[in-house]
Amino acid sequence: MRNSGVMIAAAGLWVSFAAAQTSIATKPVTGKPLSAAEERRTIQILADGTRIENTDTGKFYRDDEGRTRIQRKDGSAVIHDPMRAVPDQVTPNGDVLHNLPARYDGPPPPPAEQGNVAEQRNAPGSAATPDVVEEDLGASLVNGVTARGSRTTTIVPPGQIGNDRPIRIVSERWYSTDLQITIKSIDTDPRYGETTWQLTDIHTGPQDSALFRHPTPGHPAR
């Protein structure tokens, strides 16, 4: 997906990161300001045994009004105000890309969805539909925050996507009801490897309003 010739994922910014559970289509989370470190780690092992591992980090902020900011280590950022139609992306050199498309809200989508398995569940002529098992993992302390876990296991039967044997896809989420945000997610898919996304070093309390000020010509973002 591109905007004015600029790839949305450019500048090392993945706009589908957590972003405080405040998407355009949902009610913003107000009265629960916080800041946290954000990390996304992927591990993939190829057929020849080659191991590919990457980690991307940044900072996440949410203020009392539900505004959010995702700050990447390269200086780029995404600022979202629930009162505005769409978020703004600020590139490392201070340029502003307006009118970004609505982002996925929360941690990265499960790899099963990335692989279009969901679209094939009801495809005409499908030999079988995937078996899905939901589990409640109960409450636990995750990165210093009490969160409730859930696990979804999807078994894609042979022949569903050309596979000669079942494919087991596991998606685990840990959600804080108190903070109203996902604290950690782990997605494992043999086709894509394992992706772990999490918030750490979480601090609640008022945030600097300048972090959420939308940039305008003559007034660069902080």
N, C-alpha and C positions, 0 to 999 in steps of 0.2 A: 504494500500500500504506500502511495506516495502523495505528498502535498506540495504543489509548486515545484515538482521535480526533486524534492528533498525526502528521502526515506524517513518515515516516522521513527524508525528504530535507530536512526543515525545518532552520532555523538555518544554512543554507548548507552543510550537511554531506552529502556524497555518500558513503555507507557502502560503495560498491563501489570506492573508491579502493584503492590497492595493498595497504595493510594487511599488508605483510611476508610475503606468501605463506603465512600461517598460518591457514587456515580451519578450521572445526570438523571437517570431514571429512578433512583431510589432516594429515600429520605436521608438527608445528611445527618451525621452523628455529631450532635452538639453537646456542649457541657462536659466533654471528656477530652481535653487537650493533652497532647503527649508528643514526645520525640523519641526516636529509636534509630538504631543502626539497622540497615536492611541488607540481607545477603541472599544471593542466589547461586547455588553450586550445582554444576552438572557433571555427571560421570558417565562416560560411554565406553564400552569395551567392544572393539571391532572383532570380526570373525577370525582375524589372524592373531588376536590377542593384544593388539595395540590399545592402550588405554588413553582416552582423551578426557582431561579434567579441566574445567574452567570455573572461576569464581568471579562474580560481579558484586560490588558492594556500593552502598550509598547511604543517604540519610533520609528519614521520613519524619515529617512534621504534620501535626493537626492542631488547629486552634479551637477556641471555645465555640466559634461559630460554625465549625465543621469544614473550614477551608483546609486544604492540604497542599503540601509541597513535597516533591520527591527530588532530592539533590544528588546528582551523580558525582563521582570522584573526578570526572574530567571537567567539571564546572557547569555542565548543562543541568537543566531543571525542568520539571513540569509543575505548574501552579494551577490548582483547580478551586474555583469558588462556586458553591452550589447555586448562587444567584446568577451565575453566568451560564450561557448555553453550552459552552465547550471550554475545555482547559487550554492554556497557552503553554507552548514549549519554548524554553530559552536555550539557545545554543551556547557553547563554551565562549564564543566571541561576543555574546550579548545580543545577537539577532533574535527576534521574536517571531515564532511561527504561530499564527492565530488559526482559529477554526479547525482544531484537531478533531478527528472523528472520536466518537465515544469509545472509551477504552473498556476492556474487560476489567471488572472490579474484583480485586482480591489477588491472591497469589496466582502464578501461572496456571493456565487451564490444564486439566489432566491430559497426558499424552494421548489417551484414547480418543479424545475429541480432536486433537491435532491430526490424528491419523484417519479422520473421517469415519471412524467406526460407528459413531452415533448416527451418521447419515445413512449408513448401510443397514441399520437394524430393521428398517421398514422398507428396504429396497425390494422392488418386485423380483420374484424368483429367488429370493434369499433362501439358502438351504436350511439355515437355522438362525435363531436370534441369540445374541450373547446372553449368558447367564450372569446376573448381577446380584451380589450379596452385600447388604448393608450391615455394618457392625457399630455398636455404641461402645467406645473404649473407656467411657467414664471420665471423671475429672482427674487432672494431674497438674503438678507444677511444671510449667514449660517456660524456660528462660526467665524465671522469676515471677511468672504470672500464672494464676490458676486458670486453666483452660479445659474445655471438654473436647474429647477426641472422637472422631468418627472415621471409619475405614470403609471404602467401597472397593470391592474386588469384582472385576469383570473378566469373565472367561469367554473369549472369542472362539467359537467352535471351528473345527476344520472346515475349510471351504468358504468361510464367510468373506475373507478378503484375499483368497488364493492361498491361504496357509494350509499346510499338510498336517498340522497338529494344533492342539489348542494353544491359545496365547493367553497368558495370565497377566492382567494389568491391575495394579493396586494403587489407589489414591487415598492418602491419609491426611486429615485436616485436624488442627487443634485451634479452637475458637474460644476467645475470651468474651463471656457474656457481659462482664463488668465493663470492659473497654470497648466492646462491640467491634472487634477486629480479629482477623485470623492472625495467630501468633506464629504458626509453623505449618508447613505442608511438605509432604514427601510423595512424589509420584514416581512409580517404577513401571517401566514398560520395556520389554526385551527389544523392541524395535528402536527405542530412543535412549535407553539407559535410565539413569536415576537423576531426578531433579529435586533438590532440597531448597526450599525458600523459607526464610524466617526473619523475625524481628528480634533483635537482642538489645541489651543495654537500654531498656525501656524506662523512660522517666515521665511521670505525669505532672501536669502543672501548666501554668500560663506560658504561651510562646510569643516570641517577638513578632508583632504585627507586620513589620517590614518584610518578613519572610513570605508573606502571602499577598503582597501588593502586586497587582497585575501591571506589568511593564507597559508603558506607552511611549511614543516618540518623544525624545528629550528627557525621559525618565527611565533609564535602564534599570533592569531588575537587579536586586541585590546579589 
